[in-house]
Amino acid sequence: MAGAGLRDTRRRIKSVEATKKITRAMELIAAARIPKAQARVVASKPYAQKLIEVIQNVGGASGGVSHPLLEVRDVRTVGVVVVASDRGLAGAYASNVIRLAERAMIDHRKAGREVTLYVVGKKAQTYFRYRGYTIGRAFLGVTDTPGYGDARAISNLVMDEYVSGEVDQLDTFYTRFDSAMTQTPSAYQLLPLSRPEGGEGGQAHGVAYSYEPSPEEILARILPRYVEATIFSILLEASASEHSARRRAMKAATDNAEELIRILAVQANRARQAEITTAITEIVGGAEALANG
């Protein structure tokens, strides 16, 4: 029995060591991707900020501006965009944002509103489909390294749904990237857009602008770009958060594997010592029996 137990312990040690190699490799891959993802988040912010500044300036020049994306309606149907992940092994990253979105959807339905669901990432698709939710559209293969084309595809869909009256409000749920150690599941109301407030007569910092074509036409072109930039920023923050969460989860798994290997090694040594002790006892007992005989 001791020999069988020792062999089983050694097999477990080899299995845990193989798992440790995988988790360590995934930890290193995620750690290598975090700086790039974080740099993309930082690089996207000036563009969005400049868009906001231009929208405010043009909005002030156009006076009582009107645009379908600015139209505030009685909310009967809410569009919900959930940005999760395509892959697992990232701890509670996906489940936290999914549960935040699900609670909001339950609250909307209790208030008598219909919910149209859009998901980004296979984890969100699997979760909501298993629980019987109707998914209007799923975007897969996006979360690892999102591109601006992905953001444009999502924004075109939700803007068309909003302009056509299919939804009266659009909420997005994603994980905000605060730092490599802190990521926060967050909600953001994307549509309707906030009405731009600009300087008097379109002046900003004492500078008066001349517009060609009209401020209304410029604003009509800029607002969809702002929606695209906002969704792109959300995708980038979610991607950076996912890589950070995966690195922490894989580091914890690697540390646990090392601790388990240490415990199993102690058990194997004890089993080996027990085998040796048993063998010595048998030899000594046999020698004494021969001597007495």
C-alpha positions, 0 to 999 in steps of 0.5 A: 500500500505504501508503494502505491501511495508513493506512486500516486503522490508522484503522479500528482506532483508531475500533474501539478507541475505541468499545470504550473507551467501552463499558468506561469506561461499565461501569467507572463503572456498577460503581463506582457500585454498589459503595458500595450493595452494600457498605452492604447487606453491612454492614447485614446483619451486625447482624441475623445477629449478633443471631440468633446471640446469641438462638440461644445464649441460647435454646439454653442455656435449652432444655438438650439441644436437638434440631432436624433442622437440628442433626442430624449424620449420616454423610455419604454425600451432600454438597450443594454451593451455588456462588454465581457470577455471571450476567454476565461481564466481571468478570475471574477472579471467577466462574472462581476460585470455580467452580474452588474448588467443583469441587476440593472436589466432586472430593475428595468423590467420591474419598472415596466421597460423592455430590454434589448441585449447586446453582448461583447464576448463569448462569456457574456453570450454563454451566460445570458443564453443559458439563462434564457435571455434574448440576445439581439446581437453578439460580437465575438473575438473582439475583447482580446485586442479590440480595433476601431473597426469593432467599435464602429460596427457596434456603434453603427448598430446601436445608433441605428437602433436608437435613431429608428426608435427600437430603443429609447436609451442605451446603457453600457456595462464594462470594466473600467481600468483604474490601474494594473491592480484595480478594475471596477465594473461600471455602467455608462449611459451612452444614448441619448448623448448629453446636449453640448454646452458651448461658449457664447456664439461658438467662442472658446478661450476668447476665439471666434470660429467661422464654420464651413459648412454650417455648425449643424452639419458639422455637429451631425458628422461629429456626434456619430464619431463621438459615439464610436470613440466612446465605445472604442475607449470602453473596449480598450479599458475592458481589454486592459482590465481583462489582461490585468485580471488574468495576470492576477488569477494566473499568478494566484494559480501558480502560487497555489501550484507551488504550495501544493507541490511543496505539500505533496513533496513532503507527503512523498518523502514521508511515504518514502521514509515509511517504505525504507523504515518498513524494509529495514525493520523486515531485514532486521527481523529476518536477521534476528530470526536467522540468528535465533534459529 
